[in-house]
Amino acid sequence: MRLDSNLFNGDATIADYKFDGFAKGELADLYGSSMYAVADSLINLFALTSDNSGSTATIYAEYVGDINRIKTDTIILYCHGNKWHMDNYWNRTKLFANVGGKNRFGVMTFDYRGYGKSSGTSTENSMYADADACLKWLQSKGLTSDRLIIYGYSLGTASATELTANPRTLTPSKLILESPFSSTTAMVDDGSGMNLPSSYITNNKIDNISKIKKVNQPFLWMHGINDDFLKIETHGQPVFNNYHGVKGTAVKVPGAVHNNVPSVLGYPTYLNTVLNFITN
């Protein structure tokens, strides 16, 4: 069985994004809660053109915050996981919009090709191009590298690591990875239980464990100790061990699995962890 179709597990059947109306995404306990609510006036949904070496697609993105303040605000670009579309990660986006208080930082996220309303089909390289299309948009609004934070979760750690190790448009000032995988080779080894060449299973050559060696910026890594999808021993810890930059911070969360690090850590603790990393 090929891994590629499972790696990019987007749902492109939606007619529109529902945000709080989705009500079945990650961190489901936040649905209906007003504590981390975001004002409708600060939710900006729009389309961008993404160019992957001449192969263009229309991707959808959302910016939470005042677009007119991008030229002065610090911005978190969030690269989401491999499932469904942005609505699935809306509660995470709301959390980022509450780091350090309401809308202290701008937050941008987007759907890869074939996810949500984004056109096309995702590949490893198109995923990087889609993330960079967001950086181009942010740069056009006045964002500079010193105010850019990239946050990658699960599949999104590939784009976050790539664009930090090998910047194209803007160079991130800091990198956050939650529940990262080390490489497609390690995923194949874990999934098959055999020492097979990864090319037998996937065309992707994602290699966070090597790319992180090129990252010198401050780095925050969070991983659930009980993650049974991307095991901390074979994925998260090797990535952190290969980081040799100016400052690395590791947060291992007992009892957390792949998709619930923020809730198991506790939302106030999680928000303070991200805030302290960004501001120190």
C-alpha positions as CSV (number, residue, x, y, z in Angstrom):
1,M,0.0,0.0,0.0
2,R,1.3,3.4,-0.9
3,L,1.6,5.9,1.9
4,D,1.2,9.0,-0.3
5,S,-2.7,9.0,-0.4
6,N,-2.8,8.6,3.4
7,L,-0.2,11.3,4.0
8,F,-2.4,13.9,2.3
9,N,-5.8,13.1,3.7
10,G,-7.7,16.2,2.8
11,D,-11.4,16.6,2.3
12,A,-12.2,18.8,-0.8
13,T,-15.9,18.3,-0.8
14,I,-16.9,21.3,1.4
15,A,-19.0,24.2,-0.1
16,D,-17.7,26.7,2.5
17,Y,-15.8,26.9,5.8
18,K,-17.9,26.8,9.0
19,F,-15.4,27.7,11.7
20,D,-17.2,27.3,15.1
21,G,-20.1,25.6,13.2
22,F,-17.9,22.7,12.2
23,A,-18.1,21.3,15.8
24,K,-16.3,18.0,15.2
25,G,-12.6,19.0,14.8
26,E,-9.6,18.8,17.1
27,L,-9.8,20.0,20.7
28,A,-13.6,19.4,20.6
29,D,-14.1,20.6,24.2
30,L,-13.5,24.2,23.0
31,Y,-16.6,24.2,20.8
32,G,-19.3,26.3,22.6
33,S,-16.7,27.9,24.9
34,S,-16.5,31.7,24.9
35,M,-13.2,31.8,26.7
36,Y,-11.1,31.7,23.5
37,A,-13.7,33.1,21.1
38,V,-12.5,35.2,18.2
39,A,-14.5,38.2,16.9
40,D,-16.1,37.6,13.5
41,S,-14.6,41.0,12.3
42,L,-11.1,39.6,12.8
43,I,-11.6,36.4,10.8
44,N,-10.5,37.0,7.2
45,L,-10.9,34.2,4.7
46,F,-9.5,34.6,1.2
47,A,-7.8,32.8,-1.8
48,L,-4.2,33.0,-2.9
49,T,-2.3,31.7,-5.9
50,S,0.4,29.2,-5.2
51,D,3.0,28.4,-7.7
52,N,4.9,25.2,-7.5
53,S,7.5,25.4,-10.3
54,G,4.9,26.5,-12.8
55,S,2.1,24.3,-11.5
56,T,-0.3,26.8,-10.0
57,A,-3.3,26.3,-7.7
58,T,-5.8,28.4,-5.8
59,I,-5.4,27.8,-2.1
60,Y,-7.6,29.2,0.7
61,A,-6.2,30.9,3.8
62,E,-7.5,32.6,6.8
63,Y,-5.9,35.5,8.8
64,V,-7.1,36.1,12.3
65,G,-6.4,39.6,13.3
66,D,-6.3,43.1,11.9
67,I,-4.7,42.9,8.4
68,N,-3.8,46.6,8.7
69,R,-1.5,45.7,11.6
70,I,0.5,43.1,9.9
71,K,3.3,45.7,9.2
72,T,3.8,46.0,12.9
73,D,2.5,42.8,14.5
74,T,4.3,39.6,15.2
75,I,2.7,36.8,13.2
76,I,2.3,33.1,13.7
77,L,2.0,31.1,10.5
78,Y,0.4,27.8,11.4
79,C,0.9,24.7,9.1
80,H,-1.8,22.2,10.0
81,G,-1.9,18.4,10.0
82,N,-2.9,15.9,7.3
83,K,-6.6,15.6,8.0
84,W,-9.6,17.3,6.4
85,H,-9.2,21.1,6.2
86,M,-8.8,24.3,8.2
87,D,-12.1,23.8,10.0
88,N,-10.7,20.7,11.7
89,Y,-8.0,22.9,13.2
90,W,-10.1,26.0,14.0
91,N,-9.9,25.5,17.7
92,R,-6.1,25.5,17.5
93,T,-6.2,28.7,15.5
94,K,-8.4,30.3,18.2
95,L,-5.8,29.3,20.8
96,F,-3.0,31.0,18.9
97,A,-5.2,34.1,18.7
98,N,-5.3,34.1,22.5
99,V,-1.6,33.7,23.2
100,G,-0.7,36.6,25.5
101,G,-4.2,37.9,25.5
102,K,-6.8,38.5,22.8
103,N,-5.2,39.1,19.4
104,R,-1.8,40.0,20.7
105,F,-0.3,38.2,17.7
106,G,-1.7,37.8,14.2
107,V,-2.4,34.2,13.1
108,M,-2.4,32.9,9.6
109,T,-3.3,29.3,8.4
110,F,-4.1,27.8,5.1
111,D,-5.3,24.7,3.3
112,Y,-2.9,22.6,1.2
113,R,-3.9,21.7,-2.3
114,G,-6.8,19.3,-2.3
115,Y,-7.9,20.4,1.2
116,G,-11.1,22.3,1.9
117,K,-11.7,24.7,-1.0
118,S,-8.1,24.7,-2.2
119,S,-7.7,23.3,-5.8
120,G,-5.2,20.8,-7.1
121,T,-3.5,17.7,-5.5
122,S,-0.9,17.9,-2.8
123,T,2.7,16.7,-3.1
124,E,5.6,17.3,-0.9
125,N,6.9,20.2,-3.0
126,S,3.5,21.7,-3.5
127,M,3.0,21.7,0.2
128,Y,6.1,23.9,0.6
129,A,5.0,26.2,-2.2
130,D,1.5,26.6,-0.6
131,A,3.1,27.6,2.7
132,D,5.4,30.0,0.9
133,A,2.5,31.6,-0.9
134,C,1.2,32.6,2.5
135,L,4.6,34.1,3.4
136,K,4.6,36.1,0.1
137,W,1.1,37.5,1.0
138,L,2.3,38.4,4.5
139,Q,5.4,40.1,3.1
140,S,3.2,42.1,0.7
141,K,1.4,43.4,3.8
142,G,4.6,44.5,5.4
143,L,5.7,41.6,7.5
144,T,9.5,41.3,8.1
145,S,11.4,38.2,9.0
146,D,12.1,39.3,12.6
147,R,8.4,39.2,13.4
148,L,7.6,35.8,11.8
149,I,7.0,32.6,13.9
150,I,6.3,29.3,12.0
151,Y,4.4,26.6,13.9
152,G,4.1,23.2,12.4
153,Y,1.8,20.4,13.7
154,S,2.2,16.8,12.5
155,L,2.3,16.9,8.7
156,G,2.7,20.6,8.9
157,T,6.1,20.2,10.6
158,A,7.5,19.3,7.2
159,S,6.6,22.7,5.8
160,A,7.6,24.6,8.9
161,T,11.0,22.9,9.1
162,E,11.7,23.2,5.3
163,L,10.9,26.9,5.2
164,T,13.0,27.6,8.3
165,A,16.0,25.5,7.1
166,N,15.7,26.6,3.5
167,P,13.9,30.0,3.5
168,R,12.4,31.3,0.3
169,T,10.5,34.5,0.9
170,L,11.0,35.3,4.6
171,T,13.3,33.8,7.1
172,P,11.4,32.8,10.3
173,S,12.7,34.2,13.5
174,K,11.6,31.2,15.6
175,L,10.3,27.6,14.9
176,I,7.7,25.6,16.8
177,L,7.1,21.9,16.1
178,E,4.3,19.9,17.7
179,S,4.2,16.2,17.3
180,P,6.7,16.1,14.4
181,F,7.7,13.1,12.4
182,S,11.4,12.6,11.8
183,S,11.3,11.3,8.2
184,T,9.2,9.3,5.8
185,T,11.8,6.6,6.2
186,A,11.0,6.4,10.0
187,M,7.2,6.4,9.2
188,V,7.7,3.4,6.9
189,D,9.8,1.6,9.4
190,D,7.3,2.1,12.2
191,G,4.3,1.3,10.0
192,S,5.7,-1.8,8.3
193,G,7.8,-3.2,11.1
194,M,10.4,-4.0,8.5
195,N,13.5,-2.2,7.3
196,L,12.2,-1.4,3.9
197,P,13.5,1.4,1.6
198,S,10.9,4.2,1.9
199,S,10.6,4.4,-1.9
200,Y,8.7,1.1,-1.8
201,I,5.9,2.9,0.1
202,T,6.1,6.6,-0.8
203,N,7.4,9.0,-3.3
204,N,7.9,11.6,-0.6
205,K,11.3,12.3,0.9
206,I,10.4,14.4,3.8
207,D,13.4,14.5,6.2
208,N,12.9,16.7,9.2
209,I,15.6,15.0,11.1
210,S,18.3,16.2,8.6
211,K,16.8,19.6,7.9
212,I,16.6,20.6,11.6
213,K,20.4,20.5,11.6
214,K,20.3,23.7,9.4
215,V,18.0,25.5,11.8
216,N,19.9,28.0,14.0
217,Q,16.8,30.0,15.2
218,P,15.3,29.3,18.7
219,F,13.3,26.1,18.6
220,L,10.3,24.9,20.7
221,W,9.4,21.2,20.5
222,M,6.3,19.7,22.0
223,H,5.3,16.0,21.9
224,G,3.0,13.6,23.7
225,I,4.8,10.9,25.5
226,N,2.0,8.5,24.7
227,D,1.8,9.4,21.0
228,D,1.1,6.1,19.2
229,F,0.9,7.6,15.7
230,L,4.3,9.3,15.6
231,K,6.2,7.8,18.5
232,I,8.3,10.2,20.5
233,E,11.2,7.8,20.6
234,T,11.4,7.4,16.8
235,H,10.1,10.8,15.6
236,G,10.0,13.7,18.0
237,Q,13.1,13.0,20.2
238,P,15.4,12.4,17.2
239,V,14.4,15.7,15.7
240,F,15.1,17.6,18.9
241,N,18.4,15.7,19.3
242,N,19.5,16.8,15.9
243,Y,18.9,20.5,16.6
244,H,22.1,22.4,17.4
245,G,20.9,26.0,17.2
246,V,21.0,28.9,19.7
247,K,18.2,27.7,22.0
248,G,16.2,24.5,22.1
249,T,13.2,24.0,24.4
250,A,11.7,20.6,24.8
251,V,8.2,20.0,26.3
252,K,7.3,16.3,26.7
253,V,3.7,15.8,27.8
254,P,2.9,12.7,29.9
255,G,-0.5,11.1,28.9
256,A,-0.8,13.1,25.7
257,V,-1.2,11.2,22.4
258,H,-0.8,12.7,18.9
259,N,-3.6,15.2,18.7
260,N,-4.2,16.4,22.3
261,V,-1.0,18.0,23.5
262,P,-2.6,21.4,24.2
263,S,-5.6,20.0,26.2
264,V,-3.5,17.5,28.2
265,L,-0.9,20.1,29.0
266,G,-3.8,22.4,29.9
267,Y,-4.8,25.3,27.8
268,P,-3.4,28.1,30.1
269,T,-0.1,26.2,30.4
270,Y,0.0,25.6,26.7
271,L,-0.6,29.3,25.9
272,N,2.0,30.4,28.4
273,T,4.5,28.0,27.0
274,V,4.1,29.4,23.5
275,L,4.0,33.0,24.8
276,N,7.2,32.5,26.8
277,F,9.0,31.0,23.8
278,I,7.9,33.8,21.5
279,T,8.8,36.7,23.8
280,N,12.0,35.4,25.4
